[in-house]
Amino acid sequence: MTEQTVSPGKFVSLTYSITDEEGRVLEQTDLPVGYIHGGRMELIGGMDQAIAGKRAGEKVELRVPPEQGFGERDPNLVFTDDLENVPPQFRQVGAEVTMQNERGEVKTFYVTRIENGRLTVDGNHPLAGKHLRVQITIHEVRDPTPEDLRQDGLAPSVH
């Protein structure tokens, strides 16, 4: 049996590490993440194209500019208010605040700073505006099982 390559419809498991330009680890997975290549799960920044045609055991490194990763930072998604106007449960850095605009769209913001009686929330992804380096290790490439297809939403569930 020949080794299978990453191509549409194949089950792929991989681990990855995302670092910034200074080499600081921003996100990492040590346990393999599995998905159906070309299915519903999207990989950031061209990872799909970078691993296409590769085999289990291969490693791939790519650079991802903000526009291909998590986008540029949008200063319109950063708000500062007096601490006294903010409910107590949100008065800590890292707190998650869900907000809804006048069109009914919901977005999650995070408290990023509390300083001089003022609180700042930011709706940008923490990696927005960053140039990233992604290192990928492919662990497995094979035909998907019925369970793999169900998890990816490509096959009906059997009850």
N, C-alpha and C positions, 0 to 999 in steps of 0.2 A: 504494500500500500504506500503510495507516495504521500509526502507531507502536503497538507492542504494550505492554500494561501488565503489571506484575508481578501474576501470578495463579497459582493452583495449576497445576502441570505445565509452567510456562514456565522456560526456562533464564535465569538472571540472573547477571550478573557485576557485582561491586561492589568498591570499596575502602572502608576505614573507618579511623577513628582513635578510640581510647578514651582519655579523659583523666580525671583525678581532679578533685575540687572546686577544687583550686588551679590547674588547667589544665596539670598535668604530663602529658606523653604516657606512657601506661602500655603501650599496644600499638597498633601501626599496621601497615597493609598498604599498600604502594605499588603492588604488582602486583595486578591484579584477581583476586578469588576467585570462582569460578563454582560454581553449585549449581542444583538443580532446586527451584523454590519449592514448598513443601508436600511435598517428598520426605524422604529420610532425614536430611539434614543439618539440624540445629537451629541457629538463630541465637539469641544470648543476649538476654535482657531485652526481649522484645517487638519485636525488630528486624523479624521476619517481618511483624507487623501494621503496623508503621510504614512499610514500603515497599510494602505491598499497594496496588495501583492506581496506582503511580508509573510513570514512563517513564524511558528512558535519558536521561542528562544531568541528572536531578533530584537534588537534595541533600536529605537528611533529617537532622535532629538530634533526639535524644531523651535524656532523663535516665532513668537506670536505678538504682533503689534496690537495696540488697544482696539483698533477698529475690527480686528478679526477675533478678539478675545471677549472682553467684557465691556467694550465701548469706551469712549472718552468720558471723563468726569463731566457731569452736568451741574454747573453751579446753581441752577434753578431748583435742584433737588436738595439743597442744604438750607435749613431754617434754624434761626436762633430766636429764643424767646426768654422772657424772665422766668426764673425757676418757679416763682410763686404761681405762675399761670399753668404749670404742668402738674398733673396728678402725681401724688407721691410714689405710686408704683413704677413710674417711669423715670424717677430721679436717680438713676445710676447709669454709668457708662456701660454700654453693651445692651441696654434694655431695648426690646423690640417694640416698636410702635406702629400699629396699622392705621393708615389714614385713607380716607375716601374723598375724591374730588367731586365737583358739582356734576360731573357726567356719570358718577357712580363707580368709577374705576378705583380699585383698591390697590394700594402699594405699601410695602413694608419699609419702614425707616428704622435706623438704629441710632441710639444716643451715642454720640462720638466724643462729646466734651461737656464738662460742667465747670464753669470758671466765672468768678466774679458775679455770682448770682444769676448767671445766664446758662441756658442749656441749649446745645446744638444737636439737631437730628440730621441724618444724611440718608437719602434714598438711593444713592449710588451703590453699586456692588462694590465690596471692599477692594476688588482687583481692577476696578475701572480706572482707565488712564495709565495703566502700567504695561510696560513691555515685559513679556513673560518668556521664560525658557521652559519648555515641557520636555521631560525625558520619559519615554514610554518603553516598557518591557512587555512583549507579547508572550503570554504563557500558554495559550491554547487556541487552536483554530480547528474547527470541526463542523460537521453537519449538525444543525440544531435538533434537539429532542422535541417531542410534542410539548413538554413542560417549558422548555426555553421559549417556544413560540407563544405559549399562553402568557408567560410573564411579559413578553414584549408586546402583547396585544395583537399578535398576528394570527392567532388561532382561537376558535371558540372554546370556552371552558366546558368541560364535561362534568355534570353533577350527578 
